[in-house]
Structures are given as structure tokens and as C-alpha cells.
């Protein structure tokens, strides 16, 4: 009984419990939005949503210069050094505002070009990119503020921001989809993150006097130089990665049809729901700890804390999902999406390997191992692209999830060998 009481009182248990609630809420909200998407936009519309999400991921990384993990690290390290912390916040904020404003100009005035590049010539959604241009600066600052709160170790506040953001996302998505169908779904994707700025600003302002910190005189190029390695790492994965997924989806549309591409996007959407549990707890709890770890012994302890506490729960969830996959598809989507059930086994297997590798991959960011990360990431994505095209030839749409499973397994083995001194 005392053992159970000690577990309940641990910080990790409290964070995990609140995070589980946040993820549960996200999935619950996903039930509603996914159902509405299935009814009003269908598999074809789902494929377009996937294309926009991939594009937005790349744009997010460029607009924030890929600094998120670096912000977490340097904020955590300088939490008690007020002067250094102010310089970090001021420098990054000014830089992000400049880059996001430049990107907004290109998005707005070249909206037709981006429409064709992302959706193809058969669709007219240039308005989406004009709205995105107006929302982008708010979006970039929101991501920055969340990284600052995370770096300050305010794990619970980060999770509460996610919870509020999910609720805002639900309301905006439902209203927009019901009103404008596919266009509404696309607009909701670009508007919701910008609205989160007001929530994040409220939480940050309670911790630090943010507006008083933003002074041009505090701008320091040395900070940008220190963060450049994080920028290169993020751009390698968050720009090249979505580009590869976009290329694979385009290949599927051209060779198997837009509905097949919609099935894969549906499977990816479901996967993103349950992976939230792991990715959020990694970002808000384990990354700051890895950043502060001073030797292999401390790093080893953090790795195995993850494998002993988080991984078993994830595997249990994955098994449960597999045996309820038909029910999940009918509830979240509709019977028109039942072909997606054939993708579950390989997707779930691949995601287990992905979760095993995630904690190891975070060590690249925690210790600024730039070259190693970029090489492994680019080789991994190239392997995924080639394997996807090869397997699609023989196994149709199921081939793409088989390729993902194989790529995740190989990536995990490579990282386990690379970080073996911190594991054994």
C-alpha cells in the first residue's frame, strides 16, 4: 500500500495522469471531428487534409527556425539566470517575428502557387493560404511561448495549454466543417493554432513579464549561433519529413487513387491520436531531464525510466486498439472507411518500434548532436520513401504501412547501437 502511495505521489505519475487526461480529451475530440470529416468530406477530402497538415508541419519548422527543442534546453539551463533568460527570450522572439512576417508575405501573394503545389491543379483553395498568411505570426509566437513554459519546467501548464487548445480546435473545426465542408476543414487547421496564442500568452505572463523582456537592446547573435544546430536538426526532419510524406501520398493518388490515399491518411490520423500520449510526455518531462543529464549513468536512468513506465502502457493500448479496430473505424469515421482496418497491424507494429526509438532520438536534441541526427534522419526518410514505393507495387496501400514498420524497426536498431553506452 505504501509502495502504491509513493508511486502516486511521484512527479512522473502526476504529469502522466494529467497528460493521459489531455490525450484522452484529444482522442475524444478526435472522435467528433473525425466523424464530421468522414461524413462531410469523405476519404478524398481526408487526403487533402493530410496534404495541408504535412505542408503546415514544414512551415511551422521554418517559421520557428526549428528552435523549439533548443528553446526548451536553454530556458531550462538558464531558468535561474534572469539576465541570460531575458536575452534568450528577446533574441528568439524578434527573430521569429521577422521570419514569420516574411513567410506571410510569400504565402499571401503567391497563394495560387501554393494551392497548386499542395493540393494540385484540380482544387481551388488559395483562400486557405491567404488566411494562413495572416495567422502564421500568431502561430509562431504561440509555439515559442509553449517552448519557454516547457523549459521553465511548468509541465502541468504545458498540458493545460494543450487541453484548452484541443477544446478550441473542436469548436472551430465543427463550426467550419459544418459551414464550409472541405474548405472549412482546411481553414480550421490553419486558424486553430493561431488562436492558441492568447492561451499561451496568459500562462507565460504569469511566470515572466514577457512584454517587458522584449527589448531590441537584448538581441544577441551568439544565442542564434548556439541555436543554429537545433535549427538544422528540426529543418532536416520537419521540412524534409513532410515533403517525403507528401511525395508518397502523391504517388498513391496517382497510382492507386485519392480514396486509397485517404485511407492511409485516416490510419495516420488514428496513429497520431495514441502517439500523443508518448510524444507529449517525452517533450514536457523527459527532454528537460535529458538536457540536464551530466553523464551516461544519468542518461541511462532516464532511458530505462521511460522503457519501464511508459512503454508497457503504450504496448497495452496498442493491443487494445488492434482488437477494437473495426469498432474504432465505424465510430470515428464510417463504414466507407472499413478498408482502413487492413492497415492496423503494420501501423501498430511500426509505432511500437517508433516509440522505442523516440526516447533515444530525443538525446540528439538534448546533447546537440547535430551531424549524427541529420545523417540518420535523412537516411531514414530516404529509406522510407524507397521502401514505400517498392512495397506499394506488390501490396498496394498496405505496402506503405509495411514500409513504415520496417523503417521504424531499422531506425530503432541503429539508435540502440549508437547509444549503446547509455543503455547497457
C-alpha positions as CSV (number, residue, x, y, z in Angstrom):
1,X,0.0,0.0,0.0
2,X,2.9,2.4,0.9
3,X,4.6,1.4,-2.4
4,X,1.4,2.4,-4.4
5,X,1.2,5.6,-2.4
6,X,4.8,6.5,-3.3
7,X,4.1,5.9,-7.0
8,X,1.0,8.2,-6.9
9,X,3.0,10.9,-5.2
10,X,5.8,10.9,-7.8
11,X,6.0,13.9,-10.3
12,X,6.1,11.5,-13.2
13,X,2.8,9.9,-12.1
14,X,1.1,13.2,-11.6
15,X,2.3,14.5,-15.0
16,X,1.5,11.2,-16.8
17,X,-2.0,11.2,-15.2
18,X,-2.7,14.8,-16.3
19,X,-1.2,14.1,-19.7
20,X,-3.4,11.0,-20.1
21,X,-6.4,13.1,-19.4
22,X,-5.2,15.6,-22.0
23,X,-4.6,12.8,-24.6
24,X,-7.9,11.2,-23.7
25,X,-9.7,14.6,-24.3
26,X,-7.8,14.9,-27.6
27,X,-8.9,11.5,-28.7
28,X,-12.5,12.2,-27.5
29,X,-12.4,15.4,-29.6
30,X,-11.0,13.5,-32.4
31,X,-14.0,11.2,-32.3
32,X,-16.2,14.1,-33.1
33,X,-14.1,15.9,-35.6
34,X,-13.1,12.7,-37.4
35,X,-16.7,11.6,-37.7
36,X,-17.7,15.0,-39.1
37,X,-14.8,14.9,-41.5
38,X,-15.8,11.4,-42.6
39,X,-19.4,12.4,-43.2
40,X,-18.9,15.8,-44.9
41,X,-15.5,15.4,-46.7
42,X,-15.0,11.7,-47.3
43,X,-11.8,9.8,-48.0
44,X,-10.8,12.2,-50.8
45,X,-11.2,15.3,-48.5
46,X,-9.2,13.4,-45.8
47,X,-6.3,13.1,-48.3
48,X,-6.4,16.9,-48.9
49,X,-6.4,17.5,-45.1
50,X,-3.3,15.2,-44.9
51,X,-1.5,17.2,-47.6
52,X,-2.2,20.5,-45.8
53,X,-1.1,19.1,-42.4
54,X,2.3,18.0,-44.0
55,X,2.7,21.4,-45.5
56,X,1.9,23.1,-42.2
57,X,4.4,21.0,-40.3
58,X,7.2,22.1,-42.7
59,X,6.0,25.7,-42.5
60,X,5.9,25.6,-38.7
61,X,9.5,24.4,-38.5
62,X,10.7,27.1,-41.0
63,X,8.7,29.9,-39.2
64,X,10.1,29.0,-35.8
65,X,13.6,28.3,-37.4
66,X,13.4,24.9,-35.8
67,X,14.3,26.3,-32.4
68,X,11.6,24.6,-30.3
69,X,13.9,21.9,-28.6
70,X,16.7,24.4,-28.3
71,X,14.4,26.9,-26.6
72,X,13.5,24.2,-24.1
73,X,17.1,23.3,-23.4
74,X,18.5,26.8,-23.0
75,X,15.5,28.0,-21.0
76,X,15.9,25.0,-18.6
77,X,19.6,25.7,-18.3
78,X,19.2,29.4,-17.6
79,X,16.0,29.3,-15.5
80,X,17.7,30.9,-12.5
81,X,19.8,33.3,-14.6
82,X,17.4,36.2,-15.2
83,X,19.7,38.2,-17.4
84,X,20.6,35.3,-19.7
85,X,17.0,34.2,-19.9
86,X,15.8,37.6,-20.9
87,X,18.4,37.7,-23.7
88,X,17.3,34.3,-24.9
89,X,13.6,35.2,-25.0
90,X,14.1,38.7,-26.6
91,X,16.5,37.3,-29.3
92,X,14.4,34.4,-30.3
93,X,11.1,36.4,-30.3
94,X,12.5,39.2,-32.5
95,X,14.0,36.6,-34.9
96,X,10.8,34.6,-35.2
97,X,8.6,37.6,-35.8
98,X,10.9,38.7,-38.7
99,X,10.9,35.3,-40.4
100,X,7.2,34.7,-39.9
101,X,6.3,38.1,-41.4
102,X,8.5,37.4,-44.4
103,X,6.9,34.0,-44.9
104,X,3.4,35.5,-44.5
105,X,4.1,37.9,-47.4
106,X,5.1,34.9,-49.7
107,X,2.1,32.9,-48.6
108,X,-0.4,35.7,-49.2
109,X,0.8,37.0,-52.6
110,X,1.6,33.5,-54.0
111,X,-1.5,31.8,-52.6
112,X,-2.4,30.3,-56.0
113,X,1.0,28.8,-56.5
114,X,0.9,27.1,-53.0
115,X,-2.6,25.9,-53.7
116,X,-1.4,24.0,-56.8
117,X,1.7,22.8,-55.1
118,X,-0.1,21.3,-52.1
119,X,-3.5,20.3,-53.5
120,X,-3.0,20.0,-57.2
121,X,-4.4,21.9,-60.2
122,X,-7.9,20.4,-59.7
123,X,-8.6,22.3,-56.5
124,X,-9.2,25.9,-55.7
125,X,-8.3,26.6,-52.1
126,X,-6.0,29.6,-52.5
127,X,-8.0,31.3,-49.7
128,X,-6.6,28.8,-47.2
129,X,-3.1,30.1,-47.8
130,X,-4.2,33.7,-47.5
131,X,-5.8,33.0,-44.2
132,X,-2.6,31.1,-43.2
133,X,-0.5,34.1,-44.0
134,X,-2.5,36.2,-41.5
135,X,-2.4,33.5,-38.8
136,X,1.3,32.5,-39.1
137,X,2.9,35.1,-36.9
138,X,0.5,34.3,-34.1
139,X,1.1,30.6,-34.6
140,X,4.9,31.0,-34.5
141,X,4.8,33.0,-31.3
142,X,2.5,30.5,-29.7
143,X,4.9,27.7,-30.4
144,X,7.7,29.8,-28.9
145,X,5.8,30.6,-25.7
146,X,4.9,26.9,-25.2
147,X,8.6,26.0,-25.5
148,X,9.5,28.7,-22.9
149,X,7.0,27.3,-20.4
150,X,8.2,23.8,-21.0
151,X,11.8,24.9,-20.5
152,X,10.8,26.5,-17.2
153,X,9.7,23.1,-16.0
154,X,6.0,24.0,-15.8
155,X,4.9,20.7,-17.1
156,X,1.3,20.9,-15.9
157,X,0.8,24.3,-17.5
158,X,2.0,22.9,-20.9
159,X,-0.5,20.1,-20.6
160,X,-3.3,22.6,-19.7
161,X,-2.5,24.7,-22.7
162,X,-2.9,21.5,-24.8
163,X,-6.2,20.7,-23.2
164,X,-7.6,24.3,-23.8
165,X,-6.2,24.2,-27.4
166,X,-8.0,20.9,-28.1
167,X,-11.3,22.4,-26.9
168,X,-10.7,25.5,-29.1
169,X,-9.8,23.2,-32.0
170,X,-13.1,21.2,-31.5
171,X,-15.3,24.3,-31.6
172,X,-13.6,25.9,-34.6
173,X,-13.4,22.6,-36.6
174,X,-17.1,21.7,-36.0
175,X,-18.3,25.2,-36.9
176,X,-16.1,25.5,-40.0
177,X,-16.7,22.0,-41.4
178,X,-20.5,22.2,-41.0
179,X,-20.5,25.6,-42.7
180,X,-17.9,25.1,-45.5
181,X,-17.3,21.3,-45.7
182,X,-13.8,20.6,-47.1
183,X,-12.8,24.3,-47.2
184,X,-13.9,24.6,-43.6
185,X,-11.8,21.6,-42.6
186,X,-8.8,23.2,-44.2
187,X,-9.4,26.6,-42.7
188,X,-9.9,25.1,-39.2
189,X,-6.4,23.6,-39.5
190,X,-4.7,26.9,-40.1
191,X,-6.8,29.1,-37.8
192,X,-6.9,27.0,-34.6
193,X,-3.1,27.1,-33.8
194,X,-3.1,30.9,-34.1
195,X,-6.0,31.2,-31.6
196,X,-3.8,29.2,-29.1
197,X,-1.5,32.3,-28.8
198,X,-3.9,34.0,-26.4
199,X,-3.9,31.0,-24.1
200,X,-0.2,30.6,-24.1
201,X,0.4,34.3,-23.5
202,X,-1.8,34.2,-20.5
203,X,0.2,31.3,-18.9
204,X,3.6,32.8,-19.8
205,X,2.7,36.2,-18.5
206,X,2.0,34.7,-15.1
207,X,5.6,33.3,-15.0
208,X,7.6,36.1,-16.5
209,X,6.9,39.7,-17.6
210,X,7.0,38.9,-21.2
211,X,6.3,42.3,-22.7
212,X,9.0,43.9,-20.5
213,X,11.5,41.3,-21.6
214,X,11.2,42.0,-25.4
215,X,13.8,44.8,-25.9
216,X,15.9,45.2,-29.1
217,X,18.9,46.0,-27.0
218,X,18.9,42.5,-25.6
219,X,19.2,40.9,-29.0
220,X,22.3,38.6,-29.1
221,X,23.6,36.9,-32.2
222,X,25.6,34.4,-30.1
223,X,22.3,32.9,-29.0
224,X,21.2,32.4,-32.6
225,X,24.6,30.7,-33.3
226,X,24.1,28.4,-30.3
227,X,20.6,27.5,-31.6
228,X,21.7,27.0,-35.2
229,X,22.4,23.3,-34.6
230,X,18.8,22.8,-33.4
231,X,17.6,24.7,-36.4
232,X,19.4,22.3,-38.8
233,X,18.1,19.3,-36.9
234,X,14.5,20.5,-37.0
235,X,14.7,21.5,-40.6
236,X,16.0,18.1,-41.6
237,X,13.1,16.3,-40.0
238,X,10.2,18.8,-40.1
239,X,10.8,20.0,-43.7
240,X,12.3,17.0,-45.4
241,X,10.0,14.6,-43.5
242,X,6.6,16.1,-44.5
243,X,8.0,16.6,-48.0
244,X,8.6,12.8,-48.2
245,X,5.1,12.0,-46.9
246,X,3.6,14.4,-49.4
247,X,5.5,12.7,-52.2
248,X,4.4,9.3,-51.0
249,X,0.8,10.4,-50.8
250,X,1.0,12.0,-54.3
251,X,2.4,8.7,-55.6
252,X,-0.5,6.8,-54.0
253,X,-3.1,9.2,-55.5
254,X,-1.5,8.8,-59.0
255,X,-1.2,5.0,-58.9
256,X,-3.9,3.8,-56.5
257,X,-6.4,6.7,-56.4
258,X,-7.3,9.6,-54.0
259,X,-9.6,7.3,-51.8
260,X,-6.6,5.0,-51.1
261,X,-4.6,8.0,-50.1
262,X,-7.5,9.0,-47.9
263,X,-7.4,5.6,-46.2
264,X,-3.7,6.0,-45.4
265,X,-4.3,9.5,-44.1
266,X,-7.1,8.1,-41.9
267,X,-4.7,5.5,-40.4
268,X,-2.1,8.2,-39.9
269,X,-4.7,10.3,-38.1
270,X,-5.6,7.5,-35.7
271,X,-1.9,6.8,-35.1
272,X,-1.3,10.4,-34.2
273,X,-4.0,10.2,-31.5
274,X,-2.5,7.4,-29.5
275,X,1.1,8.6,-30.1
276,X,0.2,11.9,-28.4
277,X,0.4,10.1,-25.1
278,X,4.1,9.3,-25.6
279,X,5.2,12.4,-27.6
280,X,3.7,14.8,-25.1
281,X,5.2,13.1,-22.0
282,X,8.6,13.0,-23.8
283,X,8.5,16.7,-24.6
284,X,7.3,18.0,-21.3
285,X,9.0,15.6,-18.9
286,X,11.9,13.6,-20.4
287,X,13.5,16.2,-22.8
288,X,14.3,18.7,-20.0
289,X,15.7,15.8,-17.9
290,X,17.9,14.6,-20.7
291,X,19.1,18.1,-21.3
292,X,20.3,18.3,-17.7
293,X,21.8,14.8,-17.5
294,X,25.6,15.1,-16.9
295,X,26.8,11.7,-17.8
296,X,25.9,8.3,-19.3
297,X,24.7,7.0,-15.9
298,X,22.1,9.7,-15.5
299,X,21.0,9.3,-19.2
300,X,20.7,5.5,-18.7
301,X,18.5,6.0,-15.7
302,X,16.2,8.4,-17.7
303,X,16.0,6.0,-20.7
304,X,15.1,3.0,-18.6
305,X,12.6,5.0,-16.6
306,X,10.8,5.5,-19.9
307,X,11.1,1.9,-21.0
308,X,9.8,0.6,-17.7
309,X,7.0,3.0,-17.1
310,X,5.7,4.4,-20.4
311,X,6.5,1.7,-23.0
312,X,4.4,-1.1,-21.3
313,X,1.4,1.1,-21.0
314,X,1.7,2.1,-24.7
315,X,2.0,-1.6,-25.8
316,X,-1.1,-2.4,-23.8
317,X,-3.0,0.5,-25.5
318,X,-1.8,-0.7,-29.0
319,X,-3.0,-4.3,-28.4
320,X,-6.4,-2.9,-27.2
321,X,-6.7,-0.8,-30.3
322,X,-5.9,-3.7,-32.7
323,X,-8.7,-5.9,-31.3
324,X,-11.2,-3.0,-31.4
325,X,-10.2,-1.6,-34.8
326,X,-13.5,-2.3,-36.6
327,X,-15.4,-0.6,-33.8
328,X,-13.0,2.3,-33.9
329,X,-13.4,2.8,-37.6
330,X,-17.2,2.8,-37.5
331,X,-17.3,5.1,-34.5
332,X,-14.6,7.6,-35.6
333,X,-15.4,7.5,-39.3
334,X,-18.0,5.5,-41.2
335,X,-18.4,2.1,-43.0
336,X,-16.9,3.7,-46.1
337,X,-13.6,3.7,-44.2
338,X,-13.6,0.0,-43.3
339,X,-10.7,-0.8,-45.7
340,X,-8.5,1.1,-43.2
341,X,-8.8,-1.9,-40.8
342,X,-6.3,-3.8,-43.1
343,X,-3.6,-1.2,-42.3
344,X,-3.8,-1.5,-38.5
345,X,-1.4,-4.4,-37.8
346,X,1.6,-3.0,-39.6
347,X,0.9,0.6,-38.5
348,X,0.6,-0.5,-34.8
349,X,3.7,-2.7,-35.0
350,X,5.7,0.1,-36.6
351,X,4.5,2.6,-33.9
352,X,5.8,0.3,-31.2
353,X,9.3,0.4,-32.7
354,X,8.8,4.2,-33.3
355,X,8.1,4.7,-29.6
356,X,11.1,2.6,-28.6
357,X,13.3,4.9,-30.8
358,X,11.7,8.2,-29.8
359,X,13.4,8.5,-26.4
360,X,16.8,7.7,-28.0
361,X,16.2,10.2,-30.7
362,X,15.5,12.9,-28.1
363,X,19.1,12.5,-27.0
364,X,20.2,14.1,-30.3
365,X,18.4,17.3,-29.3
366,X,19.3,17.2,-25.6
367,X,23.0,17.0,-26.3
368,X,23.1,19.0,-29.6
369,X,24.3,16.0,-31.7
370,X,23.6,17.8,-35.0
371,X,25.5,15.9,-37.6
372,X,24.5,12.5,-36.3
373,X,20.9,13.4,-36.2
374,X,20.8,14.9,-39.7
375,X,22.5,11.9,-41.2
376,X,20.3,9.3,-39.5
377,X,17.1,11.3,-40.2
378,X,17.8,11.9,-43.9
379,X,18.9,8.3,-44.5
380,X,15.8,7.1,-42.6
381,X,13.4,9.2,-44.7
382,X,15.1,8.1,-47.9
383,X,14.8,4.5,-46.9
384,X,11.1,5.1,-46.1
385,X,10.4,6.7,-49.5
386,X,12.2,4.0,-51.5
387,X,10.6,1.2,-49.4
388,X,7.1,2.7,-49.7
389,X,7.3,2.9,-53.5
390,X,8.7,-0.7,-53.6
391,X,6.1,-2.3,-51.3
392,X,3.2,-0.3,-52.9
393,X,4.0,-2.1,-56.2
394,X,3.3,-5.5,-54.6
395,X,0.9,-4.9,-51.7
396,X,-1.0,-1.7,-52.8
397,X,-1.9,0.6,-50.0
398,X,-0.9,-1.9,-47.3
399,X,2.6,-1.6,-48.6
400,X,3.1,1.9,-47.3
401,X,2.4,0.9,-43.7
402,X,4.7,-2.2,-44.1
403,X,7.4,0.2,-45.3
404,X,6.8,2.4,-42.2
405,X,7.1,-0.6,-39.9
406,X,10.3,-1.7,-41.4
407,X,11.8,1.8,-41.4
408,X,10.9,2.3,-37.7
409,X,12.4,-1.1,-36.8
410,X,15.7,-0.3,-38.6
411,X,15.8,3.2,-37.1
412,X,15.4,1.8,-33.6
413,X,18.2,-0.7,-34.1
414,X,20.5,2.0,-35.4
415,X,19.9,4.3,-32.5
416,X,20.2,1.5,-29.9
417,X,23.6,0.6,-31.3
418,X,24.6,4.3,-31.5
419,X,23.6,5.0,-27.9
420,X,24.5,1.6,-26.5
421,X,26.8,3.1,-23.8
422,X,23.7,4.9,-22.3
423,X,21.6,1.7,-22.5
424,X,23.8,-1.1,-21.2
